């Protein structure tokens, strides 16, 4: 069954391309994969074929479908006659060559991650991070202390935070204030319907309802019913973050994974002590981006902040994403989020407060930094340099 488990996502992509499943590649959550597994098992049993033969059938059908699409887009004089169908041995060879290629790619990715990893101990001399022409070296000894230049970096990017894109700083902050007020009003009243609406609104704010995920999340909440919402109410008062990991595990339901769970938790905890995790912030903290072209000011910031090796993967469109679509990936990144990222944001916020560094809010008031503000600075930098993160 190990062979079967490891290749379900790949088979799911093939089946989806053939139109067997009306779903996007990114929907490969555990529940969806379980459904696909059962359907495949039933198909194999019904047709009395082995699993490897079923794989070969899928590969053949996808190959033919792609050839037909390619031929349909060709001019008549560009089309070639179809070659004879491959023999069974040739199909077997092609399939196992594909598996070998997958293993090679995994090994290459692991090797690349090792090359890009730099020493995290603060008393050590930093080693190079993924340089271009070896021009940018993180070679200065880092004493773990903040200075005015680093503090200015956090001020600048916190004061230029914008989400969703195009709303401007004032609009972005007003949306956050509205969502925070809405969710806490429903919690204080223990009004389940308003609370569910607030959760969906936060989901929409975080994802921009990409692929109608927020609407599907609303349906999930409807299916879970009032008992589920009551269980979340029972985590209140949302003051101490000691039970944050338990809350996030409770928030994790279909169409609500770790980044969205952290966003919801951030609003539940009054947008102070719980930073939001997403793939851009994770790439920055992991140093999984084009570090070789960053400016000198950002180099100092990267030397100051702790490197946290979040688990990342490619999403099928050659973009990076957090690996949270398997139980192991979710758990690994949740542990790093709780044990490393949240304390690191808190440490930085404390350093900024000790230096009496504040940022100016949209009303012109000087405000202290909290862990959420540190994360917002990371996110703002990433958004303004999004071409570094592709």
Phi, psi and omega in degrees: 000344179297316177303317183295312183299315186296334188250006177301314179302318179296315179296324179298319177300316180298313182295322180294321179295327178281356179087012179291324183232130178274078181205158179269158181306322184290353181275012185283061176280165182306319181295321180291319179296323178298319178297316180296319179301314182296319180295321179293319178297317179298320180297314181296318179294317182296322184261005176054048178236156179280162180298315178302323177295323178295321177300314181298320176302313180298315180299316179299314183294319178295318179300315179295320180297317179294321178296318179296318179297319180294318179295323182293336179269357181269154170286155183306321183284351179269344186283139177252157178291147182288133179285159179301150179296143182292155177284168181300320182294323178294320179296318178299315181298315180298319181294315181287333171296323177298317179297320177297321179297319178300315180295321178298317180296319178297316180296321179294320178296318178298319180295319179296320180297322179293321180294324184276349183284132177244159188297129184267340179296130187288342181269000183263164174278132183289143179259166183299148175244112167033069185269158172250123185058019177056033183273331183250114180239133175269076190253355182279145178287130184258119180270005176076011182255147179274155174224179186295326180293317178295317179299321179296326177299313180294321177299311184300313185279333173293321182282353177246017180297136179213123174196132359292160181303138178093352181273346182077168183293314182297313179299321180296314181293324179293322177297316179299316180298320179295313181297319180296316179296318183296313184291323181284331174296317180291327178291315180298324180273351187049046181264105189296317182295315179294324180295316178298319178298319179296320179297318179294322179295320177295319177301315180295320179299318182287319189255351187058028180055037180301129180055032178060027182297323181293322178295319178293324177297320176300320178295323178298316179297320177299319182291325180288329173079186187293332181299320179295314180296323177297322179298324177288318176307322187290350174283343181289157004285142183273078182242301177271142182265017181300329182257022183300317182296323178293320179297315182296320177297325177289323181288337183288105175226182181302131182069019176218093184259188191307311180302317180288323176301318180293326178293315179298315179299324180299318179288323179297326181265031171065024174055045177229298192264353184242101177287157180266139177253132171216180189290327179293313178298318179297318178297319179297312183292327180279345186069033180261063177202185187279074184293339186291342185248011179286158180284167183298326179296317179290329175302316178298321179295317180295329176288330183280319185276152181285137174278129180239118186279071174300149179275122181239161179208170175270145189263005181100347176243021179067021173252154179276153174208161175292138178276090182230016186261005171232155179304319181294316180296316178300312184295318181299312181288329176296317179299316179294324178296311184288314188275337186239307189290312180299312177298325180293317177297323178293319178299315181295318179299320178295319177300317180294320179291323178297327176277001183060036176274127179232164173242160183264125179278183186289350178260006179084008181270140177277128188233142177291155175278139172234170181309322179298321180294324176297313179298321179296327175294315176303312183296318181299317177299315182298319180293323182281349176230044186299335179291344176284342191252019181268000000 
